[in-house]
Amino acid sequence: MVYRIFYIISLLPLRALYGLADVLAFLTYHIVRYRRGVVRYNLTSSFPEKSKKEIKSIEKQFYRWLCDYFFEAVKLLSISEDELNRRFTITNSDEIEDCFEHGQNCAAILGHYCNWEWLSCVGKDLPKNRMVGLIYHPLRNDAFDDLFKRIRSHEPNGVPVKKKDILRLLVTYRREGTMNLFGYISDQVPKWENIHLWLPFLNHDTPVFIGGEKIMRKMNDAVYYAELTRPKRGYYSLTYQLITKEPNSLPEFEITKRFFRMLEETIRREPAYYLWTHNRWKRTHEEFNHRFEIVNGRVVPKKHEEE
């Protein structure tokens, strides 16, 4: 039922969907005040050099984009190939195909910036025998989880994959000789037991995931940063920025470090398109040091926490 409702909504032209998005943005920002405190804290702490007026301007732009994001994602359920090609351009898919031609699979690392759901369509510029997809964490609501799996399966060769299943799938593809490109959204908050690295990111000491980097090294993928930009409302452009074609030649964590530096540069240019409602910095290094320690590569509670 949820899918049917949103499929019908997706049949509306984008200009009509943006009208709905404008109404939703007004309600979300002014009436519901959805996570206004989290957004304000994230913006002011990330950009201490900006005035209150500048922060408020970014804040309003962000809520408008957030509602656009939802309806743009829904539009993928029915968007035509011609309209998708007009609205979503990829500047250098040939670099990915060149890797495939030389027998190397690829990994794209990205953040919650611009409309990451549209990245499920990167296969539109690649041969249909190439497999592409986004790695995702299932939603708690089954109906909406199914909806977003359908959204992320827009392309015939698109495969949304649960993060717990990705390594097994990549090994299968390698055994079958199926060339592939998968996107790793790598800026979520790790659970305490998964924190092995802290980095400076947007003026914060930030815990980060390293699982994606481990898989990229294991599979010897060519690693790219997938940079999305939004030239204007309803249009996106993707550029693959090479991080390395030799992941195991770099020091440990270097891929992750380079990604976060590149993502921060992108965000600072157009900050309104980052997911500021996410409570990104709820875990602090001070609390981690107080509660946990790393023993034989594993994060475990300190003894005083168990007593």
Phi, psi and chi 1 to 4 in degrees:
 res  aa     phi    psi   chi1   chi2   chi3   chi4
   1 MET       -  -44.4  178.3   60.8   74.3      -
   2 VAL   -60.1  -45.3  169.3      -      -      -
   3 TYR   -60.4  -45.6  166.9   72.6      -      -
   4 ARG   -60.4  -42.7  -68.6  177.7 -178.2  176.4
   5 ILE   -61.0  -48.2  -68.7  171.6      -      -
   6 PHE   -74.9  -26.7  -77.2  103.8      -      -
   7 TYR   -64.6  -42.9 -179.7   80.3      -      -
   8 ILE   -62.0  -43.3  -67.8  171.1      -      -
   9 ILE   -60.4  -39.0  -67.4  172.7      -      -
  10 SER   -64.8  -19.1   77.1      -      -      -
  11 LEU   -72.4  -16.1  -63.6  173.9      -      -
  12 LEU   -67.5  147.3  -66.3  170.7      -      -
  13 PRO   -65.5  154.7   21.5  -30.9      -      -
  14 LEU   -58.7  -33.9  -97.9  175.2      -      -
  15 ARG   -62.4  -34.8   63.0  178.2  178.7  -85.5
  16 ALA   -72.4  -39.0      -      -      -      -
  17 LEU   -64.4  -35.4  -65.9  177.7      -      -
  18 TYR   -69.2  -29.5  -76.9  136.7      -      -
  19 GLY   -63.6  -43.3      -      -      -      -
  20 LEU   -63.6  -38.6  -65.0  174.7      -      -
  21 ALA   -63.5  -38.3      -      -      -      -
  22 ASP   -63.8  -41.3  -72.7  -19.7      -      -
  23 VAL   -64.6  -45.7  173.3      -      -      -
  24 LEU   -63.3  -38.4 -177.5   60.6      -      -
  25 ALA   -63.2  -41.5      -      -      -      -
  26 PHE   -61.8  -46.8  177.0   85.2      -      -
  27 LEU   -64.8  -42.9  -65.4  173.5      -      -
  28 THR   -65.3  -41.3  -57.3      -      -      -
  29 TYR   -82.3  -48.0 -177.2   72.8      -      -
  30 HIS   -91.6  -33.8  -67.5  -75.6      -      -
  31 ILE   -99.8  -61.1  -51.7  -59.5      -      -
  32 VAL   -71.6  -33.1  178.4      -      -      -
  33 ARG    56.7   47.0  -61.6  174.6   67.1   86.7
  34 TYR   -59.3  114.1  174.6   67.1      -      -
  35 ARG    50.6   33.2  -65.9 -158.6  171.9 -168.8
  36 ARG   -58.5  -39.5  -78.8  -87.4  -64.4  -91.3
  37 GLY   -64.8  -41.6      -      -      -      -
  38 VAL   -64.2  -45.7  172.1      -      -      -
  39 VAL   -62.0  -45.6  173.1      -      -      -
  40 ARG   -62.8  -44.2 -179.1   65.7   58.7   88.7
  41 TYR   -61.6  -47.3  167.6   77.3      -      -
  42 ASN   -60.3  -41.9  -75.2  -18.0      -      -
  43 LEU   -70.5  -47.0  -74.5  171.9      -      -
  44 THR   -67.3  -35.8   54.4      -      -      -
  45 SER   -78.1  -26.9   57.3      -      -      -
  46 SER   -80.2  -29.9  -63.3      -      -      -
  47 PHE  -128.5   66.7  -55.1  106.8      -      -
  48 PRO   -63.4  -17.3   23.6  -34.3      -      -
  49 GLU   -80.0  -11.3   74.6  -77.7    1.8      -
  50 LYS   -90.1  147.2  -66.4 -172.7 -178.4  -63.5
  51 SER   -74.9  166.4   66.9      -      -      -
  52 LYS   -60.1  -36.7  -70.1 -177.4  178.5  179.8
  53 LYS   -64.9  -42.0 -177.3  178.4 -179.9 -179.9
  54 GLU   -65.6  -42.3  -70.1  174.1  -54.3      -
  55 ILE   -61.9  -44.3  -67.5  -64.4      -      -
  56 LYS   -65.1  -35.6 -167.9  169.2 -175.9  178.4
  57 SER   -65.0  -45.4  174.8      -      -      -
  58 ILE   -61.7  -41.5  -64.3  169.9      -      -
  59 GLU   -58.1  -47.7 -169.8  176.2   82.8      -
  60 LYS   -65.9  -41.6  -71.3 -178.8  176.7  179.1
  61 GLN   -61.2  -38.7  -67.7  174.3   56.2      -
  62 PHE   -62.8  -46.7  161.4   72.2      -      -
  63 TYR   -64.6  -33.9  -83.7   93.4      -      -
  64 ARG   -66.6  -44.1 -171.5 -177.5 -171.1 -142.9
  65 TRP   -65.5  -39.5  165.2   79.0      -      -
  66 LEU   -57.5  -41.1 -177.9   63.7      -      -
  67 CYS   -73.7  -34.8  -64.2      -      -      -
  68 ASP   -58.9  -44.1  -77.1   -0.5      -      -
  69 TYR   -52.9  -46.3  153.2   80.7      -      -
  70 PHE   -63.4  -47.7  177.6   74.6      -      -
  71 PHE   -72.8  -31.6  -75.2  103.8      -      -
  72 GLU   -64.1  -39.5  -71.9  169.5   -8.9      -
  73 ALA   -64.0  -44.4      -      -      -      -
  74 VAL   -61.2  -36.4  168.6      -      -      -
  75 LYS   -59.3  -27.0 -175.0   62.8 -178.4  176.4
  76 LEU   -63.1  -17.6  -69.5  179.9      -      -
  77 LEU   -65.0  -25.7  -67.1  171.1      -      -
  78 SER  -139.3    4.0   64.6      -      -      -
  79 ILE   -62.1  141.8 -165.9  168.9      -      -
  80 SER   -78.7  160.2   69.1      -      -      -
  81 GLU   -62.5  -40.4 -175.7  175.9  -12.3      -
  82 ASP   -63.4  -45.0  -73.7  -15.7      -      -
  83 GLU   -67.7  -38.9 -174.7  172.0   15.2      -
  84 LEU   -62.2  -44.0  179.4   65.5      -      -
  85 ASN   -64.6  -30.9  -73.2  -27.3      -      -
  86 ARG   -75.1  -35.7 -179.0  165.8   54.7   85.8
  87 ARG   -95.8  -20.7  -67.6 -177.2  176.3  -84.2
  88 PHE  -127.7  109.0 -179.8   41.5      -      -
  89 THR  -113.0  146.9   57.0      -      -      -
  90 ILE  -122.4  123.2  -54.0  171.3      -      -
  91 THR   -80.0  -27.0   62.0      -      -      -
  92 ASN  -145.7   50.0   55.7  -20.1      -      -
  93 SER   -60.5  -23.5  -72.5      -      -      -
  94 ASP   -61.4  -28.2   56.8  -51.9      -      -
  95 GLU   -68.3  -37.3  -69.0 -170.0   28.7      -
  96 ILE   -67.3  -45.9  -56.5  -61.0      -      -
  97 GLU   -63.3  -34.0 -178.4   57.8   23.8      -
  98 ASP   -62.7  -40.1 -175.9   66.3      -      -
  99 CYS   -60.9  -44.6  -70.6      -      -      -
 100 PHE   -60.0  -43.2  -67.5  159.6      -      -
 101 GLU   -62.8  -27.0  -68.7  -69.7  -20.7      -
 102 HIS   -95.1   11.0  -74.2   83.5      -      -
 103 GLY    82.6   16.9      -      -      -      -
 104 GLN  -115.3  127.8 -173.4  175.0   28.4      -
 105 ASN   -76.7  168.2  -69.0  -51.3      -      -
 106 CYS  -128.4  153.9  -61.3      -      -      -
 107 ALA  -130.1  134.5      -      -      -      -
 108 ALA  -110.8  126.5      -      -      -      -
 109 ILE  -108.2  134.0 -171.6  166.5      -      -
 110 LEU  -147.6  169.1   59.0  136.7      -      -
 111 GLY  -118.7 -179.9      -      -      -      -
 112 HIS   -81.6   72.2  -74.0   89.7      -      -
 113 TYR  -133.5  140.1 -174.1   82.3      -      -
 114 CYS    53.0 -155.2  -81.1      -      -      -
 115 ASN   -97.7   90.4 -159.0  -37.1      -      -
 116 TRP   -64.2  -19.6   56.6   90.7      -      -
 117 GLU   -63.4  -31.2  -57.1  -64.1  -12.4      -
 118 TRP   -69.0  -16.7  -76.6   42.7      -      -
 119 LEU   -67.9  -14.7  -71.5  174.9      -      -
 120 SER   -66.9   -9.6   61.0      -      -      -
 121 CYS  -100.3   11.0  -58.4      -      -      -
 122 VAL   -63.3  -19.4  -62.9      -      -      -
 123 GLY   -70.3   -8.1      -      -      -      -
 124 LYS   -63.7  -24.6   73.4 -175.6 -173.6   67.7
 125 ASP  -103.9   10.3  -72.8   -6.2      -      -
 126 LEU  -117.5  156.8  -64.5  171.3      -      -
 127 PRO   -56.2  147.0  -25.7   34.7      -      -
 128 LYS   -67.7  -13.9  -62.2  -54.3  178.6 -174.0
 129 ASN   -87.1    3.0   63.0  -25.1      -      -
 130 ARG   -91.2  134.7  -48.2  -49.3 -164.8 -171.2
 131 MET   -98.3  134.0  -59.1  -51.6  -64.0      -
 132 VAL  -134.5  159.3  -59.4      -      -      -
 133 GLY   174.3  170.7      -      -      -      -
 134 LEU  -107.2  140.8  -75.8  175.5      -      -
 135 ILE   -88.7  132.0  -59.3  161.6      -      -
 136 TYR  -137.1  161.4   74.5   98.1      -      -
 137 HIS  -103.3  123.1 -177.1   74.0      -      -
 138 PRO   -56.9  142.6  -23.7   33.6      -      -
 139 LEU   -77.4  153.7  -60.1  177.1      -      -
 140 ARG   -68.6  -33.2  -66.0  178.4 -178.7  176.5
 141 ASN   -85.6  118.1 -176.8  -72.1      -      -
 142 ASP   -61.6  -38.8  -70.3  -19.3      -      -
 143 ALA   -65.2  -43.7      -      -      -      -
 144 PHE   -75.5  -28.4  -82.9   91.6      -      -
 145 ASP   -63.6  -42.5 -174.0   60.8      -      -
 146 ASP   -64.7  -40.2  177.3   68.0      -      -
 147 LEU   -58.6  -48.4  173.3   66.6      -      -
 148 PHE   -73.8  -26.5  -85.1   89.2      -      -
 149 LYS   -64.5  -39.4  -79.8 -167.3  -68.4 -173.5
 150 ARG   -66.8  -40.5  -69.6  172.1 -177.0  -98.1
 151 ILE   -60.3  -42.4  -73.0  171.0      -      -
 152 ARG   -80.3    0.0  -67.1  163.4 -178.4  166.6
 153 SER  -109.1   27.3  -56.0      -      -      -
 154 HIS   -58.6  -46.0  174.1   81.3      -      -
 155 GLU   -81.3  146.2  -69.4  -65.0  -56.9      -
 156 PRO   -57.3  -30.3  -23.6   33.0      -      -
 157 ASN  -101.5   18.1   54.8  -11.9      -      -
 158 GLY   -88.6  132.1      -      -      -      -
 159 VAL  -131.8   99.6 -177.1      -      -      -
 160 PRO   -72.3  131.5   25.1  -30.5      -      -
 161 VAL  -128.1  132.4 -177.3      -      -      -
 162 LYS   -64.1  142.0  -63.3  176.4 -176.7  178.4
 163 LYS   -61.5  -29.1   63.0  179.9 -177.5  179.0
 164 LYS   -72.1  -15.1   68.5  179.7 -178.6   66.0
 165 ASP  -104.2   -7.5  -62.9  -28.4      -      -
 166 ILE   -66.3  -42.4 -176.7   59.1      -      -
 167 LEU   -63.1  -43.4 -176.1   56.6      -      -
 168 ARG   -61.4  -39.7 -177.9  167.9   56.2 -109.2
 169 LEU   -67.4  -41.9  179.6   64.7      -      -
 170 LEU   -63.6  -39.5  -68.1  177.8      -      -
 171 VAL   -63.2  -40.9  170.6      -      -      -
 172 THR   -62.6  -46.3  -61.0      -      -      -
 173 TYR   -60.8  -40.9  -79.6  160.5      -      -
 174 ARG   -64.1  -41.0 -177.7  164.1   64.7 -179.7
 175 ARG   -64.4  -35.4 -174.8  171.0   57.8 -113.4
 176 GLU   -84.4  -11.2  -63.4  172.4  -13.5      -
 177 GLY    78.4   23.6      -      -      -      -
 178 THR   -89.6  116.0  -58.4      -      -      -
 179 MET   -75.0  141.7  -53.1  -49.8  -64.7      -
 180 ASN  -149.1  155.9   58.5   84.3      -      -
 181 LEU  -134.5  120.5  163.1   68.1      -      -
 182 PHE  -123.5  144.5  -80.7   89.7      -      -
 183 GLY   -98.9  132.1      -      -      -      -
 184 TYR  -110.5  111.7  -63.2   72.9      -      -
 185 ILE   -81.7  112.2  -58.6 -179.9      -      -
 186 SER  -118.8   22.1  -60.1      -      -      -
 187 ASP  -117.3   23.3   59.6  -18.8      -      -
 188 GLN   -76.6  171.4  -55.8   98.0  -37.5      -
 189 VAL   -85.1  120.3  179.9      -      -      -
 190 PRO   -71.9  153.6   -9.0   23.1      -      -
 191 LYS   -67.0  158.0  -65.7 -180.0  179.4  178.4
 192 TRP   -51.8  -44.7  -72.4  112.1      -      -
 193 GLU   -72.2   -8.3   61.2  -90.2   21.9      -
 194 ASN  -104.7    8.2  -68.5  -31.9      -      -
 195 ILE   -89.1  112.7  -62.8  175.7      -      -
 196 HIS  -123.3   -3.5  -67.1   82.8      -      -
 197 LEU  -151.5  136.6  179.0   64.5      -      -
 198 TRP  -118.7  138.7  -63.0   76.7      -      -
 199 LEU  -134.8  152.1  -66.2  176.7      -      -
 200 PRO   -73.9  124.5   25.2  -32.3      -      -
 201 PHE  -149.2  117.5  176.7   58.9      -      -
 202 LEU    52.8   47.6  -69.6  170.0      -      -
 203 ASN    69.4   21.4 -157.7   44.4      -      -
 204 HIS  -131.0  149.6  -63.0   83.8      -      -
 205 ASP   -81.6  110.8 -166.9   12.6      -      -
 206 THR  -118.8  126.6  -54.6      -      -      -
 207 PRO   -76.3  139.4   30.0  -33.9      -      -
 208 VAL  -134.2  156.9  -61.2      -      -      -
 209 PHE   -76.9  145.0  -84.4  111.5      -      -
 210 ILE  -121.2   -0.1   59.8  169.8      -      -
 211 GLY   -60.4  -40.4      -      -      -      -
 212 GLY   -61.4  -44.5      -      -      -      -
 213 GLU   -60.9  -39.5  175.7  172.3  -22.8      -
 214 LYS   -60.3  -42.6  -73.3 -176.8  175.7 -179.3
 215 ILE   -67.4  -42.2  -65.8  174.4      -      -
 216 MET   -60.7  -39.0  -65.2  165.8 -161.4      -
 217 ARG   -68.5  -42.7  -70.8  177.2 -179.7  -87.5
 218 LYS   -62.3  -39.4 -173.6  175.8 -176.5   66.7
 219 MET   -88.9   -5.6  -56.6  -52.9  -62.2      -
 220 ASN    55.2   45.2 -165.0   36.2      -      -
 221 ASP   -77.4  151.4  -70.8  -23.6      -      -
 222 ALA   -73.4  129.4      -      -      -      -
 223 VAL  -110.6  128.0 -177.6      -      -      -
 224 TYR  -124.3  146.9  -71.5   84.6      -      -
 225 TYR   -88.5  124.2  166.4   49.6      -      -
 226 ALA   -90.5  101.5      -      -      -      -
 227 GLU   -96.4  117.7 -176.9  178.5   46.8      -
 228 LEU   -98.9  139.6  -92.3  178.0      -      -
 229 THR  -128.5  161.0   56.4      -      -      -
 230 ARG  -125.4   88.5 -161.9 -174.7 -159.7 -141.5
 231 PRO   -57.1  -37.4  -21.9   32.9      -      -
 232 LYS  -161.1  171.2   60.2 -179.1  179.5  178.5
 233 ARG   -57.9  127.5 -162.6  178.5 -163.0 -175.0
 234 GLY    89.5    3.9      -      -      -      -
 235 TYR  -133.3  136.9  -67.9   82.5      -      -
 236 TYR  -132.9  151.2  -69.9   96.1      -      -
 237 SER  -133.7  133.7  179.7      -      -      -
 238 LEU  -112.7  133.4  167.5   64.3      -      -
 239 THR  -127.3  127.9  -59.1      -      -      -
 240 TYR   -84.1  121.6  -64.3  106.8      -      -
 241 GLN  -108.8  118.5  -64.4 -172.3   19.9      -
 242 LEU   -66.1  129.7  179.4   64.9      -      -
 243 ILE   -96.7  -49.2  -66.1  178.3      -      -
 244 THR  -169.5  148.2 -179.1      -      -      -
 245 LYS  -101.6   -2.4  -70.6 -173.5  177.9 -179.2
 246 GLU  -129.2   73.9  -60.7  179.3  -13.4      -
 247 PRO   -58.6  -33.2   20.2  -32.4      -      -
 248 ASN   -81.5   -1.8  -67.4  -61.8      -      -
 249 SER   -87.1  -11.8   69.4      -      -      -
 250 LEU   -93.0  153.7  -62.2  178.6      -      -
 251 PRO   -61.8  156.8  -20.2   31.3      -      -
 252 GLU   -54.7  135.4 -173.0  178.6   23.8      -
 253 PHE    76.6   -2.7  -54.1  140.0      -      -
 254 GLU   -65.8  -36.0 -178.3   61.8   23.2      -
 255 ILE   -60.7  -46.4  -68.1  171.7      -      -
 256 THR   -63.3  -42.2  -57.6      -      -      -
 257 LYS   -62.6  -43.9  -68.8  176.1 -179.0  177.9
 258 ARG   -64.9  -41.0  -68.2 -173.4 -173.7 -175.2
 259 PHE   -58.6  -47.6  159.4   67.0      -      -
 260 PHE   -67.4  -32.4  -86.3   95.0      -      -
 261 ARG   -65.9  -42.5  -72.4 -163.4  -64.5  -93.5
 262 MET   -68.2  -41.3  -62.5  166.8   87.8      -
 263 LEU   -62.5  -41.5  177.2   60.8      -      -
 264 GLU   -63.0  -40.2  177.6  163.7  -17.7      -
 265 GLU   -60.1  -42.0  -70.7  176.2    5.0      -
 266 THR   -62.6  -47.2  -59.2      -      -      -
 267 ILE   -63.4  -41.4  -66.2  169.4      -      -
 268 ARG   -65.5  -27.6  -72.6 -169.7  176.5  -82.5
 269 ARG   -70.7  -42.9  -76.2 -163.5  -64.0  -89.2
 270 GLU  -139.1   80.1  -68.8  -75.2  -12.0      -
 271 PRO   -67.8  -19.6   20.9  -31.4      -      -
 272 ALA   -66.5  -17.4      -      -      -      -
 273 TYR   -98.0   14.2  -58.6  142.3      -      -
 274 TYR   -97.2  157.4 -169.5   54.4      -      -
 275 LEU   -83.8   81.0 -171.3   59.8      -      -
 276 TRP   -76.0  -12.6  -62.6  109.1      -      -
 277 THR   -75.1  -13.5   46.7      -      -      -
 278 HIS   -75.2  129.5 -173.4   38.1      -      -
 279 ASN   -79.4   70.3 -164.1   -0.5      -      -
 280 ARG   -64.6  -32.0 -175.5   67.6 -174.6   81.7
 281 TRP  -114.4   37.2  -65.4  -75.6      -      -
 282 LYS   -76.1  -19.5   61.7 -175.1  178.2 -177.6
 283 ARG  -102.0  127.6  -50.1 -159.6 -162.4  -74.9
 284 THR  -107.8  152.6   67.4      -      -      -
 285 HIS   -63.5  -37.3 -151.4  157.4      -      -
 286 GLU   -60.4  -45.9 -179.4 -178.5   18.8      -
 287 GLU   -67.0  -38.8 -176.4  179.1   -0.7      -
 288 PHE   -59.7  -47.7  178.0   84.1      -      -
 289 ASN   -63.4  -31.8  -70.4  -22.0      -      -
 290 HIS   -73.8  -36.5  176.2   69.9      -      -
 291 ARG  -100.3  -24.4  -66.0  179.0   54.7 -169.2
 292 PHE  -132.0  163.6  -60.8   92.1      -      -
 293 GLU  -146.4  160.1   60.6 -176.0  -18.6      -
 294 ILE  -103.5  119.9  -61.5  178.2      -      -
 295 VAL  -123.7  118.4  178.3      -      -      -
 296 ASN    52.9   40.4  -63.0  -35.8      -      -
 297 GLY    81.9   -0.5      -      -      -      -
 298 ARG  -112.3  141.1  -64.0  178.8   62.3 -117.1
 299 VAL   -85.0  120.6  177.0      -      -      -
 300 VAL  -131.3  152.8  -63.4      -      -      -
 301 PRO   -64.1  143.3  -19.2   31.5      -      -
 302 LYS   -68.6  156.1  -72.1 -175.4  175.6  178.9
 303 LYS   -57.9  -37.7  -70.7 -175.8  178.0 -179.8
 304 HIS   -66.3  -18.6   67.8   77.3      -      -
 305 GLU   -78.9  -22.8  -74.7  -67.1  -46.4      -
 306 GLU   -88.0  -19.9  -62.1  175.2  -25.4      -
 307 GLU   -82.8      -  -62.0  172.2   -7.8      -
